[in-house]
Amino acid sequence: MPDELRIVVTGSADLPEQSRKALSDALTKHGQDLVDEAGRLAAAQHSGSGDPMVTPGMVTDVAVWLRRGYIQQKRTTRVIIAEAVIMLATFIGGIFINNVTKPWGAVGMVICGALALFCFHWRER
């Protein structure tokens, strides 16, 4: 059986071609995440010999879990680095804010704030 599934999305015909491609990519990624998690769940519940079986109930449950965000996606290295830099910039910015009346304190605080904002937006890309 091929790994192709035809899905009809009402209203998608009205979208521009680039938007249709983005929708197709999003559905493919969501479907792959759903299949991976359902397979993991079936393997965890499987206790006998033979291959684990993914049931319709598992697919429905996993779809709800993915949609509601109960299943956490793996954090990328980019996100981990950005969050570490944000925490460090916040801590160092706190030291600078204690000396905000001095020129180096104000400049340091602004630099730490700008660095934290940059990393916050950089991790979301």
Buried (B, 14 or more C-beta within 10 A) or exposed (E): EEEEEEEEEEEEEEEEEEEBEEBEEEBEEEBEBBBEBBBBBBEEEEEEEEEBEBEEEBBEBBBEBBEEEEBEEEEEEEBEEBBEBBEBBEEBBEEBBEEBEEEEBBEBBEBBBEBBEBBBEBBEE
